[in-house]
């Protein structure tokens, strides 16, 4: 897996953790929440979301429980574990450092002679 894919995968996982930190929700709800919070700038495909949810659950960062959706359908609801909260905090701090560095580079002005 390339570094670019690692960055994108890690970013998606961070966004998922943040979304369910606000309240437990099912997979489709997570897609909608990310879209809403990003003001429609980010749209996650189900083909990317569900493998990420499985990875997060496998790593013990989220826990899934069966429940009933607003459409009276059986759905898996995801919530953060204590380890997931710690991981979200760490990833958020790392993301903020990285994005501040990128902004610093992008805002650089040519030196005046």
KENULO-509341 format. One record per residue (C-alpha): x, z, y. Coordinates in steps of 0.001 Angstrom, whole numbers, plus 500000, padded with zeros to 6 digits. Layout:
N
XZY...
This chain:
113
500000500000500000501430499054503380501930501445506295499133499657508205496688500318505364497842503956505195497158504375508912493727502789508676492771504737505550493927508012507091492034507256510287488822506558508390489195509797506460489730511714509700486589510152511203484596511079508105485863514666508221484940514920511891481467513492511295480586515941508568482161518833510462479220518509512854476671518877510041476416518058506331475132514522505799474775511750503267476921508631503169474693506340505214474292509113507793478075509264508119478197505521508849475548505884511530477157508996513043480555507294513414478876504266514972476935506469517425479876508678518370482076505634518964479394504089521173479014501210518712482759500349518868483395501347515247481366500122512332482452501296508904481482499252505880479986500966502842482716499376500729485274501407502703483228504566503152482408505482499562485953505183498177487114507364501097484422509946500304485550510015496656489197510493497715488269513326500080486157515012497406488930514612494814491404516237497228489029519174497772488493518448501465484756517885501102482094519059498699479036517054497636475631518398496704472523516487495753469610516729498129466696514738499461467110512308502343464718511862505231463197508975503199462470511350500290465246509780498223467858511581496190471138511524498118474539513190497984475161515389501021478759516025502009480158519053503799483636520253504692485468522822502636487786525371504247490699523112503281488863520175504871488546522084508160492283522813508119493069519175507341490793517933510130492528520215512626495960518992511520494972515316511548493331515655514964496496517199516411498630514440514863496260511724516121496301513145519658500127513193519662500300509645518320497726508264520746499445509987523698502699508295522661501034504889522414499375505358525819502760506295527285504287503062526008501348500902527093501304502411530592505021501869531150505872499922534294508904497701534744511819499394536435512236498508540077515643497171541076
